[in-house]
Amino acid sequence: MDQSDLYDLISIISAMHNQLRAKYQSVRISALKTLVASLHHSNPHALILTPDMIPTIQGLLADEDELVQCEALATLVASLHHSGRYDLISIPGMISAIHKKLRAAKFGIRISALEILGASLHHSNPHALILNPDMIPTIQELLADANENVQYKAYTLVASMDHSAPYELIFTPGIISTVHSKLRDKDWRVQIQALKNLIASLDNNDLHTLLFNPDMVSAIQGLLADKHEDVRCQALKTLEAVIPHDDLCGRIINDTLISDIQAMQNDPYKNVRLQATTTFNLVSDYLGLSSHPSSTHG
């Protein structure tokens, strides 16, 4: 780098630094987004990992505007990813800032915080962020959040943790009981979301072994006869998602369940019949059955 290039870089850093301290929220957010974009095209140490820039971004974790706070978190996580500076995750105030965002009143901010937490798991020890005395109860609350999208993100987050994570600390008997009760909720929308959350756990063998206990399996099977067609359809989709997991499928699939799925190919609702046929065919393939009975409906 010649002297001219160095001067230009110093000027850019200075300008970005000033924008991060700008009066207007939109300017601060724009500056943070520009920093993240720069990580894809240049040496991240050049713009972000400087003695002056990190403390400035750190200060934005406590910005008066919640959106700026979230963008600052995203910027730090992005810089961690692109630079390999995993020590950034332990910057004073970062974990507490994420924790605060997980409890934000706006569900969109809670989702953003979960996404940031999830992104960090790919590049750092999950124990550092999630498995601490303060964070675990918060994650448990989000598994039962009032917003269904937050719930799903929370399940996806836990499922993305590696096999060394002690899932029993998060999915305690009480939490599992709550999941079970949601499958029997009076509100069909709650039932559907509970089924979707269970599907989110399937990517993690340790987690789905913990969640899909006999009571849970029995509850899912019971939903095949639910009065609401969308619940019946989602129950079939859940069973379909289980089939690729040999250890789980072997415990769940039985003659009664196969008969129930087969009978559902004659359900009054077309979407249920189509899903029943798809699920039954997959079960047949798994068991090596020679024929796939078809629906009597058109």
Stockholm file with secondary structure:
# STOCKHOLM 1.0

chainA/1-298         MDQSDLYDLISIISAMHNQLRAKYQSVRISALKTLVASLHHSNPHALILTPDMIPTIQGLLADEDELVQCEALATLVASLHHSGRYDLISIPGMISAIHKKLRAAKFGIRISALEILGASLHHSNPHALILNPDMIPTIQELLADANENVQYKAYTLVASMDHSAPYELIFTPGIISTVHSKLRDKDWRVQIQALKNLIASLDNNDLHTLLFNPDMVSAIQGLLADKHEDVRCQALKTLEAVIPHDDLCGRIINDTLISDIQAMQNDPYKNVRLQATTTFNLVSDYLGLSSHPSSTHG
#=GR chainA/1-298 SS CCHHHHHHHHHHHHHHHHHHTCSSHHHHHHHHHHHHHHTTTSCHHHHTSSTTHHHHHHHHTTCSSHHHHHHHHHHHHHHHHHHCCGGGGGSTTHHHHHHHHHTCSSHHHHHHHHHHHHHHHTTSCHHHHTSSTTHHHHHHHHTTCSSHHHHHHHHHHHHTSCTTSCGGGTSCHHHHHHHHHHHTCSSHHHHHHHHHHHHHGGGCHHHHHHHCCHHHHHHHHHGGGCSSHHHHHHHHHHHHHHTTCHHHHHHHCCHHHHHHHHHGGGCSSHHHHHHHHHHHHHHHHHHTCSCCCCCSCC
#=GC SS_cons         CCHHHHHHHHHHHHHHHHHHTCSSHHHHHHHHHHHHHHTTTSCHHHHTSSTTHHHHHHHHTTCSSHHHHHHHHHHHHHHHHHHCCGGGGGSTTHHHHHHHHHTCSSHHHHHHHHHHHHHHHTTSCHHHHTSSTTHHHHHHHHTTCSSHHHHHHHHHHHHTSCTTSCGGGTSCHHHHHHHHHHHTCSSHHHHHHHHHHHHHGGGCHHHHHHHCCHHHHHHHHHGGGCSSHHHHHHHHHHHHHHTTCHHHHHHHCCHHHHHHHHHGGGCSSHHHHHHHHHHHHHHHHHHTCSCCCCCSCC
//
